[in-house]
Amino acid sequence: MTPEDHDKIEGQTMHIGSRQAGFPTTRWTLVSAACKQERPDSRRALSALCEAYWFPLYVYARRRGDSPEQAQDHTQEFFTGFLEHAYFDRADPERGRFRSFLLSCFKFYLYDDGDRARTQKRGSGVAPLPFEVSNGEEMYSREPFHDETPERIY
């Protein structure tokens, strides 16, 4: 998705934003649309949110020491579980930024990953969303190097 790309939800343009220019601005109407599975635009809203946020989470995982393959797996598995358990509906603009909520959820996911690795995996039941993370390492290699913590970068 290019910086000029956008999605339309209920007649409103939802700009995803440039990854190079900083973190994407969350449109709460997009989050709201994603939460309501009965709405016809819910799947598009979910896809747009996942597309906008997968790379910052991938970078967070890489900066904390994951290999490219681990970071890719963690990011995809996180979004699968996030969607399966409908966690989008727990985001609340009164309680803070969506990106902070998403990072907290991702951290809990990563902390629990060791436990999940020891249990038998079952099928998720959630259809995959059409966003591609295979180019994450290429994009990550263009990120500037610095000594900031993964939390600060995110």
N, C-alpha and C positions, 0 to 999 in steps of 0.2 A: 504494500500500500504506500503510495507516495504522499508527501505532505499535502498535496492538493486533494487527495481522496476524501470523500465524505460519504455519509449514509443518511438516508432520509427516514425519519420515524414520525408518523403522524403529521406530515407536512413540514416538519422542522429539519433544518440541515444540522447534522451532527458531525462537526469537524473532528477528526481524530487527531490531527496535529503531526508535527514533525518530531521524529525521535531525536534528531540532532539538535533541535531548538529547545529541548527539555522535555519534561514529563507531560504527557497529554493531559489536557484539561478535561475533567470529568463532567459530563452533562448528566445531571441527576434524572432528567427525563428519559435518557437512554437506560440508566440503571433501573428506573421504574418500569420501563417497557420490558426489560429483560426478566424482571421478577414475575410478570404476569403471563404465565404460560398459555393462558386461554386467549391472549391477544394474538392476532395474526402476525404482528411485527416482532413478537418476542424472540424468535429464533435469530432474526437479523440483528436485533439489539444484542443478544448474547454473543453472536459472532463478532460484531463490531467491538464489544468490550474485550473479548479474548484477543482479538487482533491488536488492539491498542496496548494491552497490558502484558502480553506474553514476553516481549523482549525485556522490559525492565525486571521482570521476575527471573528470566534467564540470566541476565547480567548479575543479579543479586546472587543466584546460585553459583555462578562461575567465580565471582569475587570471594565467596566464602569457601572456595576450594573444590567445588565439583568439577569433574572432567567435562568436556563438551557433551559426551554421551549421557552422563549422569544429569547434567543440567537440563538437557533436552527431555530426558525421561521424567525428571522431577516436575518440570513445567507442564508437560502434557498430562501427567497423572494428577497433578494438582487441579488443573482445570476440569478434568473429567470428574473428579470427586466433588469439586466445587459446584459443578452443574448438577451432578447426580443428587446431591443433598440440598439443592436450591439455596445455597448460601447467599446468593445475590440479594434475596429478600431481607437479609439481616443487616444490610448496609443502611445507615441512617445519617443523613446530612447534618442532623443536630448533634451527632456524636463525633463528628470529625470528617476528615477527607476520605474519599473512597480509596485512594492509593494507600493510605495508612491502614485502613481496614483490610485491604487485600494483602498487604505485606504481613500483617499480623497473622492472618489466616495461613499464608504461605509458610511463615516461620513455624507455626504449630504443625503444619503438614510435614515439614522437614524434620522437626523433632520426633514426630511419630513414625517417620519412615523406617527407622530401625525395627520398631515393633512390627510394622506391616511387612517388612522383608522376611520376618520369621513366620508369618502366617501364610496360609494358602490363599492365593489370589483367586478371586471369582470374576466372572464377566461383569462389566459395569452396567449394562442395560441402557447406557446413554449413547446415542448416535454421535459419531465424531463431528466436530464442527469444522467448517472449511477454512482453517487457517494453518499456515505452513510455518514450522519452526526449524526446518532443516538448514536454513541459511543463517541461523543464529550465531554460529561460530565465525562466519565471515563478517557479520555485522559487529560482533564482539571484538574482533581483531582490529577494527577501526576505532574502537573506543579509546580515549586518551588514558594513559597510565598515570596513576597518582596513588598516594598512600591513604586515601580516604577509606573509611570502613564501608562494607557493603550497605549498611543501613543508611549512612549519610549519602552515598551515591544514589540509592533508590529514591 
